[in-house]
Amino acid sequence: MAGFFTSTLAAGAVLAMVAGTPAAAQTEEGAAIEHVLRSYEQALNSSDTERVMALYADDGVFMPQHSPSSVGRAAVRMAYDTVFHTIKLTVKFDIVEIRQIAPDWAFARTNSAGSVRINATGAGGPEANQELFLFQRVGGEWKIARYCFSTTNPPRG
């Protein structure tokens, strides 16, 4: 009976440790992708285009809501420079799932929430989005190949 209790307790401890963690994030590949997502979150919050660019593949595509896609390094860099010149983000990502779909391809689905401040006026408000990232392994490192998001804030009236 003591063996059953110890086994059940150990299983419960393992479940508690991984609860809320996407299954793929429990793998080495998932952990590497989660690291990229956390680095991206930090780069956004520090308005750091260089840090963002280090996370993108050379042929990366940034697809923000209500804007045309930015395709390739130069266009992606210009888009983030514009974003960071225009607004200041303070957001936290909730990683909902990470799935490796091929040896060198994976996707992640996230939700983010926090605040946004308009640099020109100082006005601000809540910021909330759902995001989809497509990752490609390039030179042994996971890079953002495609990224799109849409707001989950209610429509402004």
N, C-alpha and C positions, 0 to 999 in steps of 0.2 A: 504494500500500500504506500509506503514511504517513497518507493521508486516512482510510482504513478504520480504522486503529489509533486515530487521534484521535477519530473518530466513536464507535467502540466504547468508548473510555475515557470520553468525555463522557456517553454513555448510561449507563454503569456508575455514574458519579458521581451522575447524576440519580436513578437507582434507589436508590443508597445513601442519598441524602438523604430520599427518601420512604418507604423501607422501614419498615414498622411504623406508618405514618400512614394512617388511614382515607382512602379515596379522596375522599370528600366534604369532608374536612378540608383538602384541597388547594385547594378552591374558596374564594372569598370568603365564601360563606354557611357552609360547613363550618368555616372558621376562626373566624367569629363565634360559632358554636355551641360550638366547642371552648373559646373564651374563657369562655362562660357556664359550661361544665362545670368549668373550672379555678377560676373564681370561686366556684362552689358548693363545690368541694373545700376551698378556703380558708375559706369561711364555716363549713363543718362543723367543720373542725379548730380554728377559733377560737371555736366555740360561739356564733356571732353571728346571732341571729334576724333582726335588721334587714338584714344583708347577704343572708341567705337570701331574705327577703321581697322584696327589690329584684329578685330573679331570677325570681320567680313571676308569672304572669299573674293578673289580678284574680279570675278564676274557676278558679284552679289547684286541683288535687287531689293530695294526698299520700296514698299508699297503702302504709304500712309493713306488713311481715310481722306476722301475729298481731294486727292491730289494725284497727278499722274505718277506712274512708277519711275523711280530713279534706277537706271540700269548701268552697272559698271562702276569702278572705283571713283572716277572723277564725279559722276553724277550723284553717287551716294554721299561722297564727301560734301559736295555742295548742298545737298538736301539737309544733312545734319548741321552744317554750319548755319544754314538759314533757321532751322529749328532752334538751335541754341542761342542764336542772336535774338530770336523772337520771344522765346519762353524759357522759364526755369521750371524743371520738373523735380518733384520729390515723390517718388513712387516706390512701391514694394511689389515684387513679383511673387505670385503664388503659382508654383509649377504644378499643373494639373496632370500632365502626362508627358512622358518621353518614350518614344518608340523607335527602335532601330529597325528600318525597313529593308535595308540591304547592307552589305559590308561597309560601304562608304557613305551611306545616306541614313538620315534619321529626321524625325520631326519632334517638335515640342509644342504643346499647347499650354498657354499660361493665361492668367488674369492678373491685371495690375490695378492698384488703387493708391491714391495719394492726393497730391495737390499740384496745381499748375499756377504759375504767376506770369503775367504778361510783362515783359521787361520794359516796354515803352511807357506803361501806365502804372505798373505796380498792382493792378487789379488781379484778382486770382479767384480760384474756386476749386471744387473737387475734380479729380482726374481719375477716370476708371476706364479700362479697356480690356478686351479679350484679344489675345495675340496668337498667331501661328508662325512658327519658325521652321524652316527647312534647313537642315545642316548637311554639309558635305565634309568628308574627311579629306583634307588636303595636306600632303606632306606629313602625314601622321597626326595632324591636329584637326579638331572639329572646328569648322568655320560656319558662319551664317551665310547660307547661299541665297535664301529668300526670306523676307520678313514682311508680314502684313498685320494690321491691327484695325479694330473698329471700336468705337466707344460703347460703353455700357451705361453711360450716364443717361438720365432721361432727357428728352429733347428740351432745348431751352425755349421758353415761351415768350 
